[in-house]
């Protein structure tokens, strides 16, 4: 949920001064960086999933849906950047509502898809035989459909509840104009729902699955699923997954709980409001980096993607070496027009025949 406009903030609490104007330059510069990096990384991910990845399994099904969610959010960032450069919404109101909905779709869609990947890895390693009937591409697609339904049912109403008009001016706002009445009557309940279903439960599931996999790795017997698994690789995969999950999503969602309490007047006082307002922009910037970090999870989670990237890198490396050799040979060769070896041989044979004739 987003901060109120200056007018709304004054109406909500006449005694508390608004001290989060630093968010505008912070958002515009940080979101510009995320847009460039996220667009590049997700284009590469789309290319790998769409053009080079031949083998598709349950894990790649979740990843493909994750990259779709990330790509939609990245494409909405230019609207945010323009808005935060000049805090006025210059586009149609519906685009504002869609941009807000895409943020929450990406946030909680990423959380749930990453949780699906964690559960899939837990079943594959801890229960490799019993999970064979569960871990199918059909069930993975059904799980993805369920995630999309849950996420869209929460994010679309949240986006379309936003009022882009201002009561005191003709200026249109976006991302920051939820009224105090909306917080008390509707949004506080929405926050409770999305925090439980979209954050707390997935966090517990991710931690549980990671702990169980680590316990399995400590056992002396070989872990296998169609071959032996490298324990170091699995350990690195779990650590990367958990670090990105915790880094991107815990700061924002914990602060959102307190922000909701402040806006709903459960927590009162200027100090509490100042703290949540100061933390919110930083936590939001950290949260949007998930669209840049998700490709890292693709790489560490899927050996198929690793081999695909390595093979492409090898081709590019060999091509670069060949190009360098051609450039070197061109620079070192004499400036006179090179003669064809076939032409030289033909001339030699003709000369020998002429010599024999004389």
Buried (B, 14 or more C-beta within 10 A) or exposed (E): BBBBBBBBBBBBBEEBEBEBEEBBEBBBBBBBEBBEBBBEBBEBBBEBBEEEBEEBBBBBBBBBBBBBBBBBBBBBBBBBBBBBBEBEBEBEBEBBBBBBBBBBBBBBBBBBBBBBBBBBBBBBBBBBEEBEEEBBEEBBBEBBEEBBEBBBEBBBBBBBBBBBEBEEEEEBBBBBBBBBEBBBEBBBEBBEEBBEBBBEBBBEBBBEBBEBBBEBBEEEEEBEEEEEBEBEEBEEBBEBBBEBBEBBBBBBBBBBBBBBBBBBEEBEEEEBBBBBBBBBBBBBBBBBBBBBBBBBBBBBBBBBBBEBBEEBEEEEEEEEEEEEEEEEEEEEEEEEEEEEEEEEEEEEEEEEEEEEEE
